[in-house]
Amino acid sequence: MAVFFDKRITGIVDLSSLRGFAVAVKAGDTAILQLQAAGVNNLLLYPSYESIVQAAADLKVNVFVVDEPCAYYYLNNLQIQNQFKSTAPINQGQFSRGVTKGNTALLNYVSRGFYQISADDLEAIEKKWGGRVLHDGHIQYVIYGAATAGLIILLLVVWNRTLQRQVERRTRLLKNSERHLAAERNFASAVVDHAGVIVVVLDRAGCIRRLNLTGEQLTGYKEEELLGEPIWSTGLLPVDETILVQREAFDKMWVEKLRAKTGRYTNHWLNREGNLHLIDWFNTLLTDAKGEPEFIVAVGVDITERRALEDRFMRSQRMEAMGSLVAGIAHDLNNIFSPIIMITTLLRRSVTNPEEVKMLDMMDQSSKRGAGIIRQLVTYSRGSTLERNVVATGALLEEIASLARETFPREIRCRTQFSSDLNCILADAIQIHQVLLNLCVNARDAMPDGGELELRASNVELSDDQVQTHEKVAPGSFVMIAVRDTGTGIPAMDLEKIFEPFFTTKPPGKGTGLGLSTTIGIVRTHGGFMEVQSALGEGTTFKIYLPATKESPANSSALPFVTDRNEGIGRILLVDDEPLVATAVSRLLEQQNHQVVTARDGLEALAKLADAGPFDLVVTDLVMPNMNGLALIRELRKREPSLKVIACTGMAPEEMQLELGRLGIKQVLRKPILPRDLLQAITQALQNETT
């Protein structure tokens, strides 16, 4: 007899575990007393074993107590044997072949009948009725004994084999572990070597215990050359930093900072060739079991190039900010110098006293010098108007060299070097002439005792990588122009400042500090850039890179020239928001017999055009309140498309130039305007040579 239960139920192992379950049992079965003794009182009574199993098949019963042979028989018949599990037998007895006592003939007959049943059939019958194979009692004991002995022997063999396999497995695991550890060490070493950062391990005494491959490549030293050496005695640190990192200060500078979680710092390293690298370090302190410092793992990144790019970017921003400041100053100075220049010209015609004429000459020279400085300021701030033409680079160099040979001291030898296939450049020849002349004058001043001035040029192709540090410079074909001298050179501390406006190494009165700032402004406006190399006592080389063109120049002259023209007479509308400028220009034009009407801004100009028109020419400033010059010109093009216009400005950015070109304005005069230039432009306009 055993307990049968749905296989989804867990925890039933004996009668006592049936408490709380509804248990089916045959009425009058001895199992009832055993269940009640075990504390199981919720009993479902059925008339037979078959009815109990049928109730289980109908899902009315989950737990029942039945004789095993009967249970297996009915479970198999109903094909639900796989839905139930059973506990170990509660009451266990042995089936035997029995007849009436003393009826040996019947017993022998029954026994012979069993012996005639095959083993397979007998196993099937016993499995159906008992759930397992049943055997004759005596044979069963023998089989059990033999099986037990065999099982013990088998267990011993298996145990022995298992031990042997465990030993073999552990041996293999140990070997695999060793290989794995070796592979891990090799992998970790490879990662450290090829991580792209410098890894240095220092011990408690500050001696090098590890230097990875990246560190070897940076320093030029092999790891074994530095092992065991204190960091301050390896030659890796510059002298000024080596002094700071001494043995007695090691704890304070390194360990204490690391303990305070301030292990991030930057310093310089010298490689074997003496080149200086800026390294950004992050340090980690490793302690022993007692918490005492044992090793320092320093991970460093070479930020030399990045810092150089950052410095260039900061200089570029500083220069751009200075450009904005200079542009504002230039605008105000234009309005100050323009009346002085005009009035000086007007007074010259009425003054005859020699002393007064001399003073006017001084005023004229000073005002023109001021105008020149303003032009340099405007050029520096990238606000100049460019008249780009195809310029023969070689002819330009020869012209500058010829000028230098004629005007520079004889102790300075000037020569040129360039090939016959040197490309041309698309540039404002006057401005490039100014750039080269500024550099040559600086070279002359750097060679007071004489020397060599060389102008050379070559065609170069620049890639994206080569121009990435230069703002607004596109890769492609360039002409490189180098101006080299053998003079005193520029101190390293001044190299980063030489292109800043008003910075000069010359004594007071010898320079304005605008030469190089103007030079780099012109070069950048042309889509190029500059580089400088210099060393004290070895001279200086400035390299200018300008975009090349395959076009040919219209003529062989590198510098355009202006011819005098006869003055015309016309009715002119002068528009300028500065009263002094308007008054001075009006007087100048009226002396030339022109009729002049003035307006303070674009709105007043349109009103004057409607009330006091018609006019032959409009001369207008571009920067004015209310309605600026561009807006005025747009409106004039709508009302009187054929009306001639001359624009005047101190600043002419590229966008403004393009807009003026679309509006058909071909004459843009740069402030401060010289009287001769203004009169010549007006004459040209009135003679219909331009609009």
C-alpha positions as CSV (number, residue, x, y, z in Angstrom):
1,M,0.0,0.0,0.0
2,A,1.3,3.5,-1.0
3,V,0.2,7.1,-1.2
4,F,-0.5,8.3,-4.8
5,F,-0.8,12.0,-5.6
6,D,-0.9,14.4,-8.6
7,K,2.7,15.0,-9.7
8,R,2.2,18.8,-9.5
9,I,1.9,18.4,-5.7
10,T,5.1,18.6,-3.8
11,G,6.1,17.8,-0.2
12,I,4.3,14.5,0.3
13,V,6.7,11.8,1.6
14,D,4.7,9.9,4.2
15,L,1.3,9.8,6.0
16,S,2.0,12.7,8.3
17,S,2.6,15.0,5.3
18,L,-1.0,14.3,4.2
19,R,-2.4,16.6,6.9
20,G,-4.7,19.2,5.3
21,F,-5.2,17.2,2.1
22,A,-8.5,15.4,1.2
23,V,-7.4,11.8,0.9
24,A,-9.4,9.1,-0.9
25,V,-9.5,5.6,0.6
26,K,-11.5,2.4,0.2
27,A,-14.2,2.0,2.9
28,G,-13.2,-0.5,5.5
29,D,-9.5,-0.5,4.4
30,T,-6.9,-0.9,7.2
31,A,-5.3,2.3,5.8
32,I,-8.0,4.3,7.4
33,L,-6.7,3.5,10.9
34,Q,-3.1,4.4,9.9
35,L,-4.2,7.7,8.4
36,Q,-6.2,8.7,11.4
37,A,-3.2,7.7,13.7
38,A,-1.1,10.1,11.6
39,G,-3.6,12.9,12.1
40,V,-5.2,12.8,8.7
41,N,-9.0,13.1,9.2
42,N,-10.2,14.5,5.9
43,L,-11.0,11.2,4.3
44,L,-13.0,10.5,1.1
45,L,-14.5,7.0,1.3
46,Y,-15.0,5.0,-2.0
47,P,-16.4,1.5,-2.4
48,S,-13.5,0.1,-4.4
49,Y,-9.9,0.8,-5.6
50,E,-11.3,1.0,-9.1
51,S,-13.7,3.8,-8.2
52,I,-10.9,5.7,-6.4
53,V,-8.6,5.6,-9.5
54,Q,-11.6,6.5,-11.7
55,A,-12.3,9.5,-9.5
56,A,-8.6,10.5,-9.9
57,A,-9.0,10.2,-13.7
58,D,-12.0,12.5,-13.5
59,L,-10.0,15.0,-11.5
60,K,-12.2,14.6,-8.5
61,V,-9.3,13.2,-6.4
62,N,-5.7,14.5,-6.1
63,V,-4.4,12.2,-3.3
64,F,-5.4,8.6,-2.6
65,V,-4.1,5.5,-0.6
66,V,-4.4,2.2,-2.6
67,D,-2.6,-1.1,-2.8
68,E,0.1,-0.7,-5.3
69,P,-0.8,-3.6,-7.7
70,C,-4.4,-2.5,-7.9
71,A,-3.4,1.2,-8.3
72,Y,-0.9,0.4,-11.1
73,Y,-3.4,-1.8,-12.9
74,Y,-6.1,0.8,-13.0
75,L,-3.8,3.7,-13.7
76,N,-2.4,1.8,-16.7
77,N,-5.9,0.8,-17.9
78,L,-7.0,4.4,-17.7
79,Q,-3.6,5.6,-19.2
80,I,-3.0,8.2,-16.5
81,Q,0.0,6.5,-14.9
82,N,2.3,9.5,-15.9
83,Q,0.0,12.0,-14.1
84,F,0.7,10.6,-10.6
85,K,3.6,9.9,-8.3
86,S,3.8,7.7,-5.3
87,T,5.6,7.5,-1.9
88,A,7.4,4.5,-0.6
89,P,5.1,1.7,0.4
90,I,3.2,2.3,3.7
91,N,2.6,-1.5,4.3
92,Q,4.8,-3.9,2.4
93,G,4.1,-7.6,1.9
94,Q,5.3,-10.3,-0.4
95,F,3.1,-11.9,-3.1
96,S,3.3,-15.7,-3.0
97,R,1.6,-18.5,-4.8
98,G,-0.8,-20.0,-2.3
99,V,-3.3,-22.9,-2.3
100,T,-5.3,-24.8,0.3
101,K,-2.9,-26.2,2.9
102,G,-1.7,-29.7,2.0
103,N,-2.8,-29.4,-1.7
104,T,0.7,-29.9,-3.0
105,A,-0.5,-31.1,-6.4
106,L,-2.3,-27.9,-7.1
107,L,0.7,-25.9,-5.9
108,N,3.0,-27.7,-8.3
109,Y,0.5,-27.2,-11.1
110,V,0.4,-23.5,-10.4
111,S,4.2,-23.2,-10.1
112,R,4.7,-25.1,-13.4
113,G,2.3,-22.6,-15.0
114,F,4.3,-19.6,-13.8
115,Y,7.5,-21.2,-15.0
116,Q,6.0,-21.6,-18.4
117,I,5.5,-17.8,-18.6
118,S,8.4,-16.0,-20.3
119,A,10.5,-13.5,-18.4
120,D,9.3,-10.6,-20.6
121,D,5.6,-11.5,-20.1
122,L,6.2,-12.0,-16.4
123,E,7.8,-8.6,-16.1
124,A,4.9,-7.0,-18.0
125,I,2.4,-8.6,-15.8
126,E,4.2,-7.7,-12.6
127,K,4.7,-4.1,-13.8
128,K,1.1,-3.8,-14.7
129,W,0.0,-5.0,-11.2
130,G,2.9,-3.9,-9.0
131,G,4.5,-1.1,-10.9
132,R,7.8,-3.0,-10.7
133,V,9.2,-6.5,-11.5
134,L,8.2,-9.2,-8.9
135,H,10.2,-12.4,-8.5
136,D,10.0,-15.6,-6.5
137,G,10.8,-15.0,-2.9
138,H,13.9,-17.3,-2.7
139,I,15.2,-16.2,-6.0
140,Q,14.5,-12.6,-5.1
141,Y,16.7,-12.8,-1.9
142,V,19.5,-14.2,-3.9
143,I,19.1,-11.6,-6.5
144,Y,19.0,-8.9,-3.9
145,G,22.1,-10.2,-2.2
146,A,24.0,-10.5,-5.5
147,A,22.8,-7.1,-6.6
148,T,23.8,-5.6,-3.3
149,A,27.3,-7.1,-3.5
150,G,27.6,-6.1,-7.1
151,L,26.4,-2.6,-6.3
152,I,29.0,-2.3,-3.6
153,I,31.7,-3.5,-5.9
154,L,30.4,-1.2,-8.7
155,L,30.4,1.8,-6.2
156,L,33.9,1.0,-5.2
157,V,35.0,0.9,-8.8
158,V,33.1,4.0,-9.7
159,W,34.4,5.8,-6.6
160,N,38.0,4.8,-7.5
161,R,37.5,5.9,-11.1
162,T,35.9,9.1,-9.9
163,L,38.8,9.9,-7.6
164,Q,41.2,9.2,-10.4
165,R,39.2,11.4,-12.8
166,Q,39.0,14.1,-10.2
167,V,42.8,14.0,-9.8
168,E,43.2,14.2,-13.5
169,R,40.6,17.0,-13.8
170,R,42.2,19.0,-11.1
171,T,45.6,18.5,-12.7
172,R,44.2,19.7,-16.0
173,L,42.5,22.6,-14.2
174,L,45.8,23.6,-12.6
175,K,47.6,23.5,-15.9
176,N,44.8,25.4,-17.6
177,S,44.9,27.9,-14.8
178,E,48.6,28.4,-15.2
179,R,48.2,28.8,-18.9
180,H,45.2,31.1,-18.4
181,L,47.1,33.2,-15.8
182,A,50.0,33.4,-18.2
183,A,47.7,34.4,-21.1
184,E,46.0,37.0,-18.8
185,R,49.4,38.4,-17.8
186,N,50.4,38.6,-21.5
187,F,47.1,40.1,-22.4
188,A,47.3,42.6,-19.5
189,S,50.8,43.5,-20.5
190,A,49.8,43.9,-24.1
191,V,46.9,46.1,-23.2
192,V,49.1,48.3,-21.0
193,D,51.7,48.5,-23.8
194,H,49.3,49.3,-26.5
195,A,46.7,51.4,-24.7
196,G,48.0,54.6,-26.3
197,V,48.9,56.2,-23.0
198,I,52.1,56.3,-20.9
199,V,52.1,53.9,-17.9
200,V,54.8,54.3,-15.2
201,V,54.8,52.4,-12.0
202,L,56.9,53.8,-9.1
203,D,57.6,52.1,-5.8
204,R,57.7,53.6,-2.4
205,A,61.1,55.0,-2.9
206,G,60.2,56.7,-6.2
207,C,62.0,54.2,-8.4
208,I,60.6,53.1,-11.7
209,R,59.3,49.5,-11.6
210,R,57.4,49.5,-14.9
211,L,57.4,51.5,-18.1
212,N,55.1,50.5,-21.0
213,L,55.8,50.5,-24.7
214,T,54.2,53.9,-25.3
215,G,56.5,55.3,-22.6
216,E,59.5,53.7,-24.3
217,Q,58.4,55.2,-27.6
218,L,58.0,58.7,-26.1
219,T,61.2,58.8,-24.1
220,G,63.4,56.8,-26.4
221,Y,64.6,54.7,-23.5
222,K,64.0,50.9,-23.0
223,E,62.3,49.8,-19.8
224,E,65.3,47.9,-18.6
225,E,67.4,51.1,-18.9
226,L,65.2,52.8,-16.3
227,L,64.2,50.0,-14.0
228,G,65.2,50.7,-10.4
229,E,66.2,54.4,-11.1
230,P,64.6,57.2,-9.1
231,I,62.4,59.2,-11.4
232,W,64.3,62.5,-10.6
233,S,67.7,61.0,-11.6
234,T,66.6,59.5,-15.0
235,G,66.9,62.7,-17.0
236,L,63.2,62.5,-18.0
237,L,62.3,65.6,-16.0
238,P,63.5,69.1,-17.0
239,V,66.0,70.7,-14.5
240,D,63.4,73.0,-13.0
241,E,61.0,70.1,-12.3
242,T,63.8,67.8,-11.2
243,I,64.7,70.2,-8.5
244,L,61.1,70.0,-7.1
245,V,61.0,66.2,-7.1
246,Q,63.7,65.2,-4.6
247,R,63.7,62.2,-2.4
248,E,63.0,64.1,0.8
249,A,59.9,65.7,-0.8
250,F,58.6,62.6,-2.5
251,D,56.1,61.7,0.2
252,K,54.7,65.2,0.4
253,M,54.4,65.9,-3.3
254,W,53.2,62.5,-4.4
255,V,51.9,60.2,-1.7
256,E,50.1,62.9,0.4
257,K,48.5,64.4,-2.7
258,L,47.3,61.0,-3.8
259,R,45.9,60.2,-0.4
260,A,44.0,63.5,-0.7
261,K,42.7,62.3,-4.1
262,T,44.6,65.0,-6.0
263,G,46.6,62.8,-8.2
264,R,45.9,64.8,-11.4
265,Y,48.6,67.1,-12.6
266,T,50.6,68.1,-15.7
267,N,54.3,68.3,-16.2
268,H,57.0,68.2,-18.9
269,W,59.1,65.2,-19.9
270,L,62.3,65.2,-21.9
271,N,62.9,62.4,-24.4
272,R,66.3,61.0,-25.2
273,E,66.8,63.6,-28.0
274,G,66.0,66.5,-25.6
275,N,62.5,67.2,-27.0
276,L,60.1,68.5,-24.5
277,H,56.6,66.9,-24.2
278,L,53.7,68.1,-22.0
279,I,52.2,65.1,-20.2
280,D,48.8,65.1,-18.4
281,W,49.0,62.6,-15.6
282,F,46.4,60.7,-13.5
283,N,48.0,58.8,-10.6
284,T,46.6,56.0,-8.5
285,L,48.1,55.0,-5.1
286,L,48.3,51.3,-4.3
287,T,48.7,50.3,-0.7
288,D,49.8,47.1,1.1
289,A,47.8,45.0,3.5
290,K,48.5,47.6,6.3
291,G,47.3,50.5,4.2
292,E,50.8,51.9,3.7
293,P,51.8,53.3,0.2
294,E,53.5,50.7,-1.9
295,F,53.2,51.6,-5.5
296,I,52.1,54.6,-7.6
297,V,50.6,53.8,-11.0
298,A,50.9,56.9,-13.2
299,V,48.9,57.0,-16.5
300,G,49.9,59.9,-18.8
301,V,48.7,61.4,-22.0
302,D,51.0,63.4,-24.3
303,I,49.0,66.6,-24.8
304,T,51.8,68.6,-26.5
305,E,50.0,68.9,-29.8
306,R,46.6,69.4,-28.2
307,R,48.0,72.2,-26.1
308,A,49.6,73.8,-29.1
309,L,46.2,73.6,-30.9
310,E,44.5,75.2,-27.9
311,D,47.1,77.9,-27.8
312,R,46.7,78.6,-31.5
313,F,42.9,78.7,-31.0
314,M,43.2,81.1,-28.1
315,R,45.6,83.3,-30.1
316,S,43.1,83.2,-33.0
317,Q,40.2,84.2,-30.7
318,R,42.4,87.0,-29.1
319,M,43.3,88.2,-32.6
320,E,39.7,88.2,-33.6
321,A,38.6,90.1,-30.6
322,M,41.4,92.6,-31.2
323,G,40.2,92.8,-34.8
324,S,36.7,93.8,-33.6
325,L,38.2,96.4,-31.3
326,V,40.5,97.8,-34.0
327,A,37.6,98.0,-36.5
328,G,35.7,100.2,-34.1
329,I,38.7,102.4,-33.4
330,A,39.4,102.7,-37.2
331,H,35.8,103.9,-37.8
332,D,36.1,106.7,-35.3
333,L,39.6,107.7,-36.5
334,N,38.3,107.9,-40.1
335,N,35.8,110.5,-39.1
336,I,38.6,112.4,-37.2
337,F,41.2,112.4,-40.0
338,S,39.0,112.9,-43.0
339,P,38.1,116.5,-42.3
340,I,41.7,117.3,-41.4
341,I,42.9,115.8,-44.8
342,M,40.3,117.7,-46.7
343,I,40.7,121.0,-44.9
344,T,44.5,120.9,-45.3
345,T,44.0,120.6,-49.1
346,L,41.6,123.5,-49.1
347,L,43.8,125.8,-47.0
348,R,46.9,125.1,-49.2
349,R,45.3,127.0,-52.1
350,S,44.7,130.1,-50.0
351,V,47.9,130.2,-47.9
352,T,51.0,131.9,-49.3
353,N,53.1,132.6,-46.2
354,P,56.1,130.2,-46.3
355,E,55.9,129.5,-42.6
356,E,52.2,128.8,-42.8
357,V,52.8,126.6,-45.8
358,K,55.4,124.7,-43.9
359,M,52.9,124.1,-41.0
360,L,50.3,122.9,-43.5
361,D,52.9,120.5,-44.9
362,M,53.5,119.2,-41.4
363,M,49.8,118.8,-40.9
364,D,49.4,117.1,-44.2
365,Q,52.2,114.7,-43.5
366,S,50.9,113.9,-40.0
367,S,47.3,113.4,-41.3
368,K,48.5,111.1,-44.1
369,R,50.6,109.2,-41.7
370,G,47.5,108.8,-39.5
371,A,45.5,107.7,-42.6
372,G,48.1,105.1,-43.3
373,I,47.9,103.7,-39.8
374,I,44.1,103.6,-40.1
375,R,44.4,101.7,-43.3
376,Q,46.7,99.2,-41.6
377,L,44.1,98.9,-38.7
378,V,41.3,98.2,-41.2
379,T,43.4,95.7,-43.1
380,Y,44.3,94.0,-39.9
381,S,40.6,93.7,-38.9
382,R,39.8,92.0,-42.3
383,G,37.6,94.8,-43.3
384,S,39.5,96.1,-46.3
385,T,38.2,96.1,-49.9
386,L,40.2,93.7,-52.1
387,E,40.8,94.3,-55.7
388,R,41.8,90.8,-56.8
389,N,43.7,90.3,-60.0
390,V,46.0,87.5,-61.3
391,V,49.4,88.5,-60.0
392,A,52.7,87.0,-61.4
393,T,54.3,85.9,-58.2
394,G,57.9,85.8,-59.6
395,A,57.5,89.4,-61.0
396,L,56.3,90.6,-57.6
397,L,59.3,89.1,-55.8
398,E,61.7,90.6,-58.3
399,E,60.0,94.0,-57.9
400,I,60.4,93.8,-54.1
401,A,64.0,92.6,-54.3
402,S,64.8,95.5,-56.7
403,L,63.3,98.0,-54.3
404,A,65.3,96.5,-51.4
405,R,68.5,96.6,-53.4
406,E,68.0,100.3,-54.2
407,T,66.9,101.5,-50.7
408,F,68.5,99.1,-48.2
409,P,72.1,99.5,-46.9
410,R,74.7,98.0,-49.2
411,E,75.8,95.6,-46.4
412,I,72.5,93.7,-46.9
413,R,72.7,91.3,-49.8
414,C,69.3,90.6,-51.4
415,R,68.6,87.6,-53.7
416,T,65.6,85.8,-55.0
417,Q,65.0,82.1,-55.7
418,F,62.0,80.6,-57.5
419,S,61.4,78.3,-60.5
420,S,60.1,79.3,-63.9
421,D,56.9,77.3,-63.4
422,L,55.9,79.2,-60.3
423,N,52.1,79.6,-60.1
424,C,50.4,82.9,-60.0
425,I,48.1,84.1,-57.2
426,L,44.7,85.8,-57.3
427,A,45.3,88.7,-55.0
428,D,45.3,92.5,-54.4
429,A,48.7,93.3,-55.7
430,I,49.1,96.4,-53.6
431,Q,48.3,94.6,-50.4
432,I,50.6,91.7,-51.1
433,H,53.3,94.2,-52.0
434,Q,52.7,95.8,-48.5
435,V,53.0,92.4,-46.9
436,L,56.4,91.6,-48.5
437,L,57.6,95.1,-48.0
438,N,56.7,95.0,-44.2
439,L,58.6,91.7,-43.8
440,C,61.7,93.0,-45.8
441,V,61.8,96.2,-43.7
442,N,61.7,94.1,-40.5
443,A,64.5,91.9,-41.9
444,R,66.5,95.0,-42.6
445,D,66.0,96.3,-39.0
446,A,67.1,92.9,-37.7
447,M,70.5,93.2,-39.6
448,P,72.0,96.5,-38.5
449,D,75.5,95.2,-39.4
450,G,74.4,93.7,-42.7
451,G,73.5,90.2,-43.7
452,E,71.5,88.3,-46.3
453,L,67.9,88.8,-47.3
454,E,66.4,86.0,-49.3
455,L,63.0,86.0,-51.1
456,R,62.1,82.5,-52.4
457,A,58.9,80.9,-53.5
458,S,57.7,77.4,-54.6
459,N,54.5,75.6,-55.5
460,V,53.1,73.4,-52.7
461,E,50.1,71.1,-52.3
462,L,48.5,71.1,-48.8
463,S,46.3,68.4,-47.4
464,D,43.4,68.6,-44.9
465,D,45.8,67.6,-42.1
466,Q,48.2,70.4,-43.0
467,V,45.6,73.2,-42.9
468,Q,43.3,71.9,-40.1
469,T,44.9,74.3,-37.6
470,H,44.3,77.3,-39.8
471,E,40.8,78.8,-39.7
472,K,39.0,79.2,-43.1
473,V,41.9,77.7,-45.1
474,A,40.9,75.1,-47.6
475,P,43.3,72.4,-48.8
476,G,44.7,72.6,-52.4
477,S,47.4,74.3,-54.4
478,F,49.3,77.1,-52.8
479,V,52.3,79.3,-53.5
480,M,54.7,79.4,-50.5
481,I,56.7,82.7,-50.3
482,A,59.5,82.8,-47.8
483,V,61.3,85.9,-46.5
484,R,64.5,84.9,-44.7
485,D,67.1,87.0,-43.0
486,T,70.3,86.3,-41.1
487,G,69.6,88.8,-38.4
488,T,69.4,88.8,-34.6
489,G,66.3,86.5,-34.5
490,I,63.2,86.7,-32.3
491,P,63.2,85.5,-28.6
492,A,61.1,82.4,-28.1
493,M,58.9,84.3,-25.5
494,D,58.0,86.9,-28.1
495,L,57.1,84.5,-31.0
496,E,53.5,84.1,-29.8
497,K,53.0,87.8,-29.5
498,I,54.6,89.2,-32.7
499,F,51.3,89.2,-34.7
500,E,49.4,91.0,-32.0
501,P,48.6,94.7,-32.8
502,F,50.8,97.3,-31.1
503,F,53.3,94.7,-30.0
504,T,56.8,95.6,-31.1
505,T,60.4,94.7,-30.1
506,K,61.7,97.9,-31.6
507,P,62.6,100.9,-29.4
508,P,60.0,103.7,-29.0
509,G,59.5,105.8,-32.1
510,K,60.9,103.1,-34.4
511,G,57.7,101.1,-35.0
512,T,53.9,101.2,-34.4
513,G,53.5,97.5,-33.8
514,L,51.0,97.2,-36.6
515,G,53.3,95.9,-39.4
516,L,53.0,92.1,-38.6
517,S,49.4,92.3,-37.4
518,T,48.5,94.1,-40.7
519,T,50.5,91.5,-42.6
520,I,48.7,88.5,-41.2
521,G,45.3,90.2,-41.6
522,I,46.0,90.7,-45.3
523,V,47.2,87.1,-45.7
524,R,44.1,85.7,-44.0
525,T,41.8,87.9,-46.1
526,H,43.4,86.2,-49.1
527,G,42.6,82.7,-47.8
528,G,46.1,82.0,-46.7
529,F,48.2,81.7,-43.5
530,M,51.6,82.5,-42.2
531,E,54.3,80.5,-40.3
532,V,57.4,81.8,-38.6
533,Q,60.7,80.2,-37.6
534,S,63.3,82.0,-35.6
535,A,66.2,81.5,-33.2
536,L,68.4,84.1,-31.5
537,G,71.5,84.8,-33.4
538,E,70.4,82.6,-36.4
539,G,67.9,84.8,-38.1
540,T,64.2,84.6,-38.9
541,T,62.1,83.0,-41.7
542,F,58.5,84.1,-42.4
543,K,56.6,81.7,-44.7
544,I,53.4,83.0,-46.5
545,Y,51.0,80.5,-48.0
546,L,48.6,81.9,-50.6
547,P,46.1,80.0,-52.8
548,A,47.5,79.5,-56.3
549,T,45.7,80.0,-59.6
550,K,46.5,78.5,-63.0
551,E,45.3,81.7,-64.7
552,S,47.8,84.1,-66.4
553,P,48.1,87.8,-65.5
554,A,46.5,90.3,-67.7
555,N,49.7,92.2,-68.0
556,S,53.3,91.9,-66.7
557,S,53.0,94.7,-64.2
558,A,52.7,93.4,-60.7
559,L,51.4,96.7,-59.3
560,P,48.4,98.6,-60.9
561,F,48.8,102.3,-61.4
562,V,46.3,105.2,-61.7
563,T,46.5,107.9,-64.3
564,D,45.3,111.5,-63.8
565,R,42.0,112.5,-65.5
566,N,40.4,115.7,-66.3
567,E,37.8,116.9,-63.7
568,G,34.1,117.0,-64.7
569,I,31.4,119.2,-63.2
570,G,28.2,117.8,-61.9
571,R,25.4,118.0,-59.3
572,I,26.3,115.7,-56.4
573,L,24.2,114.4,-53.4
574,L,26.7,113.9,-50.5
575,V,25.4,111.5,-47.8
576,D,27.3,111.3,-44.5
577,D,26.3,111.3,-40.9
578,E,29.4,113.1,-39.7
579,P,28.9,116.9,-40.0
580,L,32.6,117.7,-40.1
581,V,33.3,115.2,-42.8
582,A,30.3,116.4,-44.8
583,T,31.3,120.0,-44.5
584,A,35.0,119.4,-45.5
585,V,34.1,117.3,-48.5
586,S,31.4,119.8,-49.6
587,R,34.0,122.6,-49.5
588,L,36.5,120.5,-51.5
589,L,33.9,119.6,-54.2
590,E,32.6,123.2,-54.4
591,Q,36.1,124.5,-55.0
592,Q,36.1,122.2,-58.1
593,N,32.8,123.9,-59.2
594,H,30.6,121.0,-58.3
595,Q,27.1,121.7,-56.9
596,V,26.7,119.8,-53.6
597,V,23.6,118.9,-51.5
598,T,24.2,117.1,-48.2
599,A,22.1,114.6,-46.3
600,R,22.7,113.1,-42.9
601,D,21.4,109.6,-43.6
602,G,19.6,107.5,-46.2
603,L,16.1,108.7,-45.3
604,E,17.1,112.4,-45.7
605,A,18.9,111.5,-48.9
606,L,15.7,110.0,-50.4
607,A,13.8,113.1,-49.4
608,K,16.4,115.4,-50.9
609,L,16.4,113.3,-54.1
610,A,12.6,113.9,-54.4
611,D,12.6,117.6,-53.5
612,A,16.0,118.9,-54.8
613,G,16.7,116.5,-57.7
614,P,17.8,115.5,-60.2
615,F,21.4,114.6,-59.4
616,D,24.3,113.4,-61.6
617,L,26.0,111.5,-58.8
618,V,25.4,110.2,-55.2
619,V,28.4,109.9,-52.9
620,T,27.4,108.0,-49.8
621,D,28.9,106.6,-46.6
622,L,27.8,103.0,-45.9
623,V,27.7,103.1,-42.1
624,M,25.0,105.5,-41.0
625,P,22.0,105.5,-38.5
626,N,18.3,105.2,-39.5
627,M,19.0,104.0,-43.1
628,N,22.5,102.9,-43.9
629,G,24.3,103.2,-47.3
630,L,23.4,99.7,-48.6
631,A,19.7,100.2,-47.9
632,L,19.9,103.6,-49.6
633,I,21.6,102.2,-52.7
634,R,19.0,99.4,-53.0
635,E,16.2,102.0,-52.9
636,L,18.1,104.2,-55.5
637,R,18.3,101.2,-57.8
638,K,14.5,100.8,-57.6
639,R,13.8,104.6,-58.2
640,E,16.6,105.6,-60.5
641,P,18.5,102.6,-61.8
642,S,20.8,104.7,-64.0
643,L,21.9,107.1,-61.2
644,K,25.7,106.9,-60.6
645,V,26.8,106.0,-57.1
646,I,30.1,106.1,-55.3
647,A,30.3,104.3,-51.9
648,C,32.7,105.3,-49.1
649,T,33.5,103.2,-46.1
650,G,36.2,102.4,-43.6
651,M,35.1,98.7,-43.5
652,A,34.2,96.5,-46.4
653,P,33.6,92.9,-45.4
654,E,33.3,90.3,-48.1
655,E,29.5,90.1,-47.8
656,M,29.3,93.8,-48.2
657,Q,31.5,93.7,-51.3
658,L,29.4,91.0,-52.8
659,E,26.2,93.0,-52.2
660,L,27.7,96.1,-53.7
661,G,28.7,94.1,-56.7
662,R,25.2,92.8,-57.2
663,L,23.9,96.4,-57.0
664,G,26.3,97.5,-59.7
665,I,28.6,99.6,-57.5
666,K,32.1,99.4,-58.9
667,Q,33.7,102.3,-57.0
668,V,34.2,101.8,-53.3
669,L,36.5,104.4,-51.7
670,R,38.3,103.5,-48.5
671,K,38.2,106.0,-45.6
672,P,40.0,108.2,-44.8
673,I,39.8,109.3,-48.4
674,L,42.6,111.4,-49.9
675,P,41.3,114.5,-51.9
676,R,43.0,113.4,-55.1
677,D,41.4,109.9,-54.9
678,L,37.9,111.4,-54.3
679,L,38.2,113.9,-57.1
680,Q,39.5,111.3,-59.5
681,A,36.7,108.9,-58.7
682,I,34.1,111.6,-59.2
683,T,35.6,112.6,-62.5
684,Q,35.5,109.0,-63.7
685,A,31.9,108.6,-62.6
686,L,30.8,111.8,-64.3
687,Q,32.6,110.9,-67.5
688,N,30.6,107.6,-67.6
689,E,33.7,105.5,-67.3
690,T,32.1,103.6,-64.4
691,T,29.0,103.3,-62.3
